[in-house]
Amino acid sequence: MNSRNQQLKAFNRLLDIMDDLRDKCPWDQKQTLESLRHLTIEETYELGDAILDGDLNEIKKELGDLLLHIVFYAKIASEKKSFDIADVAHAISDKLIERHPHIYGDVMVKDEEEVKQNWEKLKLKEGKKSVLEGVPKSLPAMVKASRIQDKVSGVGFDWEEPHQVWEKVQEELSELNEELKSGNRNKIQSEFGDVLFSMVNYARFIDINPENALERTNKKFIQRFQYLEQAAERNGRKLAEMSLSEMDVFWNEAKKIHR
């Protein structure tokens, strides 16, 4: 692995390249904070894919893309005389020190849960009126639900045991079933949302990331369905012309291969 000096040299090289690009490249010169935003979101999702695939080489590449974006934003801000990359680094360093009094102060904690609780309490002391202020509005709904539940648990608003949460899931499923009988679309949608929210909460109690779990299932389904398509093609068949029982034969083969 690289030494600290080598790491700093590599980062300085990136800063120099960013200066060159901003000074000489027409595309880089044209970019703004707003124009980069959707690209950053895309890069973040690509990093997420690489992590789920367990591809360390791809993770390295995607981290590089995100690091470039961070440097790019800081470069644009420095041109506006607002802040630069040093200010960014100092800001996060200061926040980490302030949020970890059990490391940089005299606070004692016994476990990870106490660290999370202290973190949320410290944020309220910093002037935030709600522990939910830090949840981005544009997060995907499932990720947002997970973050909401994680944050409120940090101030003690939580269930005590996993079985209580599972009972809540069953309760929400029962309420959804009742509304399905009524045919009221608004109420059905509301109850369906409650079921999803309670399932996300249960995932937290059994130490499962619901977004990762669902994405793994998405990937698994895609692999199995593509196997089904390929198997049908090898047999000179078209899916649209096959019965479900015929497709099930290939689907069961796919399940054995893609678990």
C-alpha positions as CSV (number, residue, x, y, z in Angstrom):
1,M,0.0,0.0,0.0
2,N,1.0,3.6,-0.5
3,S,2.6,5.6,2.3
4,R,0.9,8.8,3.6
5,N,3.4,10.9,1.6
6,Q,2.5,9.0,-1.5
7,Q,-1.2,9.4,-0.9
8,L,-0.7,13.2,-0.4
9,K,1.4,13.3,-3.6
10,A,-1.4,11.5,-5.5
11,F,-4.0,13.8,-4.2
12,N,-1.9,16.8,-5.1
13,R,-1.5,15.4,-8.7
14,L,-5.3,15.2,-9.0
15,L,-5.6,18.9,-7.8
16,D,-3.0,19.9,-10.5
17,I,-4.9,18.0,-13.2
18,M,-8.2,19.7,-12.1
19,D,-6.5,23.1,-12.5
20,D,-5.3,22.2,-16.0
21,L,-8.8,20.9,-17.1
22,R,-10.6,23.9,-15.7
23,D,-8.1,26.2,-17.5
24,K,-7.8,24.4,-20.8
25,C,-10.6,21.9,-21.5
26,P,-13.8,23.4,-23.1
27,W,-16.1,20.9,-21.5
28,D,-14.6,21.2,-18.0
29,Q,-14.7,25.0,-18.3
30,K,-18.4,24.9,-19.1
31,Q,-19.4,22.9,-16.0
32,T,-21.2,24.4,-13.1
33,L,-22.3,23.1,-9.7
34,E,-25.8,22.4,-11.1
35,S,-24.6,20.7,-14.3
36,L,-22.5,18.3,-12.3
37,R,-25.3,17.4,-9.9
38,H,-27.0,14.7,-12.0
39,L,-23.6,13.2,-13.0
40,T,-22.6,12.9,-9.3
41,I,-25.9,11.1,-8.5
42,E,-25.2,8.7,-11.4
43,E,-21.6,8.1,-10.2
44,T,-22.9,7.3,-6.7
45,Y,-25.3,4.7,-8.1
46,E,-22.5,3.2,-10.1
47,L,-20.4,2.9,-7.0
48,G,-23.4,1.3,-5.2
49,D,-23.6,-1.3,-8.0
50,A,-19.9,-2.1,-7.7
51,I,-20.2,-2.5,-4.0
52,L,-23.1,-4.9,-4.3
53,D,-21.2,-6.9,-7.0
54,G,-18.2,-7.1,-4.6
55,D,-15.9,-5.9,-7.5
56,L,-13.0,-4.2,-5.7
57,N,-11.3,-3.0,-8.8
58,E,-14.6,-1.4,-10.0
59,I,-15.1,0.1,-6.6
60,K,-11.7,1.8,-6.9
61,K,-12.6,3.2,-10.2
62,E,-15.9,4.5,-9.1
63,L,-14.4,6.1,-5.9
64,G,-12.0,7.9,-8.2
65,D,-15.0,9.3,-10.2
66,L,-16.6,10.5,-7.0
67,L,-13.4,12.0,-5.8
68,L,-13.0,13.9,-9.1
69,H,-16.5,15.3,-8.5
70,I,-15.6,16.5,-5.0
71,V,-12.5,18.2,-6.3
72,F,-14.5,19.7,-9.2
73,Y,-17.1,21.2,-6.9
74,A,-14.4,22.7,-4.6
75,K,-12.6,24.1,-7.7
76,I,-15.7,25.8,-8.9
77,A,-16.4,27.2,-5.5
78,S,-12.9,28.5,-5.1
79,E,-13.4,30.4,-8.4
80,K,-16.4,32.0,-6.8
81,K,-14.2,32.9,-3.7
82,S,-16.5,30.8,-1.6
83,F,-14.4,27.9,-0.4
84,D,-11.8,25.4,-1.6
85,I,-10.8,21.8,-1.0
86,A,-8.9,22.6,2.1
87,D,-12.1,24.2,3.6
88,V,-14.0,21.1,2.7
89,A,-11.4,18.8,4.4
90,H,-11.2,21.1,7.5
91,A,-15.0,21.3,7.8
92,I,-15.5,17.5,7.8
93,S,-12.5,17.0,10.1
94,D,-13.9,19.6,12.6
95,K,-17.4,17.9,12.5
96,L,-15.9,14.4,13.1
97,I,-14.0,15.7,16.1
98,E,-17.1,17.4,17.5
99,R,-19.3,14.4,16.8
100,H,-16.8,11.9,18.5
101,P,-16.4,13.2,22.0
102,H,-15.7,9.6,23.1
103,I,-12.5,9.8,21.0
104,Y,-11.5,13.4,21.3
105,G,-13.1,14.3,24.6
106,D,-14.0,12.7,27.9
107,V,-17.3,11.1,27.1
108,M,-17.6,7.4,27.7
109,V,-19.7,5.1,25.5
110,K,-20.3,1.4,25.9
111,D,-21.4,0.4,22.3
112,E,-22.3,1.5,18.8
113,E,-25.9,2.4,19.8
114,E,-24.7,5.0,22.4
115,V,-22.5,6.5,19.7
116,K,-25.5,6.9,17.4
117,Q,-27.6,8.4,20.2
118,N,-24.9,10.9,21.1
119,W,-24.5,11.8,17.4
120,E,-28.2,12.8,17.1
121,K,-28.2,14.7,20.4
122,L,-25.1,16.6,19.3
123,K,-26.7,17.6,16.1
124,L,-29.7,19.1,18.0
125,K,-27.3,21.1,20.2
126,E,-25.8,22.5,17.0
127,G,-29.1,24.2,16.2
128,K,-31.1,21.7,14.3
129,K,-34.8,21.8,15.3
130,S,-35.5,18.2,14.3
131,V,-33.4,15.1,14.1
132,L,-35.0,14.6,10.6
133,E,-33.6,17.7,9.1
134,G,-30.6,15.8,7.9
135,V,-32.7,13.5,5.7
136,P,-32.4,14.7,2.1
137,K,-35.8,15.3,0.4
138,S,-34.6,13.8,-2.9
139,L,-33.6,10.4,-1.4
140,P,-35.4,7.3,-2.9
141,A,-38.4,6.5,-0.8
142,M,-37.0,3.2,0.6
143,V,-33.6,4.7,1.5
144,K,-35.4,7.7,3.1
145,A,-37.6,5.4,5.2
146,S,-34.5,3.7,6.5
147,R,-32.7,6.9,7.3
148,I,-35.8,8.3,9.1
149,Q,-36.1,5.2,11.3
150,D,-32.4,5.2,12.0
151,K,-32.5,8.8,13.1
152,V,-35.5,8.7,15.3
153,S,-34.1,5.6,17.0
154,G,-31.0,7.6,17.9
155,V,-33.2,9.7,20.3
156,G,-34.9,6.7,21.8
157,F,-38.1,6.6,19.6
158,D,-38.0,2.9,18.8
159,W,-39.2,-0.6,19.5
160,E,-37.4,-2.7,22.1
161,E,-37.5,-6.1,20.5
162,P,-37.5,-7.5,16.9
163,H,-40.7,-9.5,17.6
164,Q,-42.6,-6.3,18.3
165,V,-41.7,-4.9,14.9
166,W,-42.7,-8.2,13.3
167,E,-46.0,-8.0,15.0
168,K,-46.4,-4.5,13.6
169,V,-45.7,-5.8,10.1
170,Q,-48.5,-8.4,10.6
171,E,-50.8,-5.7,11.8
172,E,-50.1,-3.5,8.8
173,L,-50.6,-6.5,6.4
174,S,-54.0,-7.2,8.1
175,E,-55.0,-3.5,7.6
176,L,-54.0,-3.6,4.0
177,N,-56.0,-6.8,3.5
178,E,-59.1,-5.0,4.9
179,E,-58.7,-2.0,2.7
180,L,-58.3,-4.3,-0.4
181,K,-61.8,-5.5,0.3
182,S,-63.1,-1.9,0.3
183,G,-61.6,-1.0,-3.1
184,N,-60.7,2.5,-1.9
185,R,-57.5,3.2,-3.9
186,N,-56.2,6.0,-1.7
187,K,-56.6,3.9,1.5
188,I,-55.0,0.9,-0.2
189,Q,-52.0,2.9,-1.3
190,S,-51.7,4.4,2.3
191,E,-51.8,0.9,3.9
192,F,-49.4,-0.5,1.3
193,G,-47.0,2.3,2.2
194,D,-47.4,1.4,5.9
195,V,-46.5,-2.2,5.1
196,L,-43.4,-1.2,3.3
197,F,-42.4,1.2,6.0
198,S,-42.8,-1.4,8.7
199,M,-40.8,-3.9,6.7
200,V,-38.0,-1.4,6.3
201,N,-38.1,-1.0,10.1
202,Y,-38.0,-4.7,10.6
203,A,-35.0,-5.0,8.3
204,R,-33.1,-2.6,10.6
205,F,-33.9,-4.8,13.6
206,I,-32.5,-7.9,11.9
207,D,-29.5,-6.0,10.7
208,I,-30.4,-6.0,7.0
209,N,-30.1,-3.1,4.6
210,P,-33.4,-3.1,2.8
211,E,-32.1,-1.2,-0.2
212,N,-29.3,-3.6,-0.7
213,A,-31.5,-6.6,-0.1
214,L,-34.0,-5.5,-2.7
215,E,-31.3,-4.6,-5.2
216,R,-29.8,-8.1,-4.8
217,T,-33.2,-9.6,-5.6
218,N,-33.5,-7.3,-8.6
219,K,-30.2,-8.5,-9.9
220,K,-31.1,-12.1,-9.2
221,F,-34.4,-11.8,-11.0
222,I,-32.7,-10.2,-14.0
223,Q,-30.1,-13.0,-14.2
224,R,-32.8,-15.6,-14.0
225,F,-35.1,-14.0,-16.5
226,Q,-32.3,-13.5,-19.0
227,Y,-31.4,-17.2,-18.6
228,L,-35.1,-17.9,-19.4
229,E,-34.9,-15.8,-22.5
230,Q,-31.6,-17.4,-23.7
231,A,-32.9,-20.9,-23.0
232,A,-36.1,-20.2,-25.0
233,E,-34.0,-18.9,-27.9
234,R,-31.7,-22.0,-27.8
235,N,-34.8,-24.1,-28.2
236,G,-36.2,-22.0,-31.0
237,R,-39.0,-20.6,-28.9
238,K,-40.4,-17.2,-28.2
239,L,-41.5,-16.3,-24.7
240,A,-44.7,-14.7,-25.8
241,E,-45.7,-17.9,-27.4
242,M,-44.9,-20.2,-24.4
243,S,-47.2,-21.1,-21.6
244,L,-46.3,-20.4,-18.0
245,S,-45.8,-24.1,-17.3
246,E,-43.3,-24.2,-20.2
247,M,-41.5,-21.2,-18.9
248,D,-41.4,-22.6,-15.4
249,V,-39.1,-25.4,-16.7
250,F,-36.4,-23.0,-17.7
251,W,-37.1,-20.7,-14.6
252,N,-36.5,-23.6,-12.3
253,E,-33.2,-24.3,-14.1
254,A,-32.3,-20.6,-13.7
255,K,-33.0,-20.8,-9.9
256,K,-30.5,-23.5,-9.5
257,I,-27.8,-21.5,-11.3
258,H,-28.6,-18.0,-10.0
259,R,-29.3,-18.3,-6.3
